[in-house]
Amino acid sequence: MKNLRPIHIVGNWKMNQTMHEISEFFIEMTKMKMELKCKAWIAPQALHIAILKEMAFTTGSIQVGAQNCAEVDSGALTGETSPLALADMGVEFVIIGHSERRTIYGEKNELLNQKVLNALKNDLKVIYCVGETLAEREANDTFKVIEEQLNVGLHNLPADKAHLVLIAYEPVWAIGTGKVASAEQAEEVHAFIRGKLEHLKDETVILYGGSVKPDNIDSLLRKDNIDGALVGGASLKAKDFRQLCSIASVI
Ligand SMILES: O=C(CO)COP(=O)(O)O
């Protein structure tokens, strides 16, 4: 079944990168002239989406997305990013429910559901993030927390848009900490998530995120239900990003 699902390497640049660093990234990527056999996506901060789309166009194979969007298309929402505007700009995907949005900005599953449905209405691909904190894992609540995040966050998902949804499992304790979940720990949760999906159980791409690096991605990607990675720190430099994509291309 895994071969139904193309491997995705998604860089989440979070609130990083200057114009100089972005130019360097694409100069390096272009020099490498790599033929990508995996899907390579990058989500820069909103301000950089347009310029990245131009640069990515010259390298051919990188798709550009957003890290967040509002739950409605337009209105008096100062500082928000409209999914309608993203679609209008030709943006391909949006990350929704990242743990930093959930914990720092207090975004709850109900709000995230509105965001998911509205992004899908605009035909954006959605990477919906789920994952437990360390305290929740230690209290043996991992599956309960993730089930709730899936049930509420993906409530009323229209069957005809399910092909636009990807899931990212990002254990909060593994993000930016250098503590990667073992391939077995991640696979256990990925299999659980797949079992809970209502539509397109076999086709839905499920990414792992949390301290993914070139030296640990191989064992993760070899698991049946791990179809790629959502990568923070190691996606910022072209050399690491390219290496992640090269490893993913031969799985
Ligand atoms: O949050 C993440 C990606 O969305 C993971 O970040 P790191 O790869 O830096 O741990």
The ligand as a MOL file (V3000), in Angstrom:
LIG
                    3D

  0  0  0     0  0            999 V3000
M  V30 BEGIN CTAB
M  V30 COUNTS 10 9 0 0 0
M  V30 BEGIN ATOM
M  V30 1 O 8.0430 21.4220 14.0870 0
M  V30 2 C 8.6630 20.8020 13.2380 0
M  V30 3 C 8.2610 20.8270 11.8340 0
M  V30 4 O 6.9890 21.3400 11.6690 0
M  V30 5 C 9.8830 20.0310 13.6090 0
M  V30 6 O 10.9190 20.9280 13.8580 0
M  V30 7 P 12.4170 20.3380 14.0360 0
M  V30 8 O 12.6710 19.4870 12.8110 0
M  V30 9 O 13.2900 21.5470 14.1070 0
M  V30 10 O 12.3990 19.5130 15.2900 0
M  V30 END ATOM
M  V30 BEGIN BOND
M  V30 1 2 1 2
M  V30 2 1 2 3
M  V30 3 1 2 5
M  V30 4 1 3 4
M  V30 5 1 5 6
M  V30 6 1 6 7
M  V30 7 2 7 8
M  V30 8 1 7 9
M  V30 9 1 7 10
M  V30 END BOND
M  V30 END CTAB
M  END
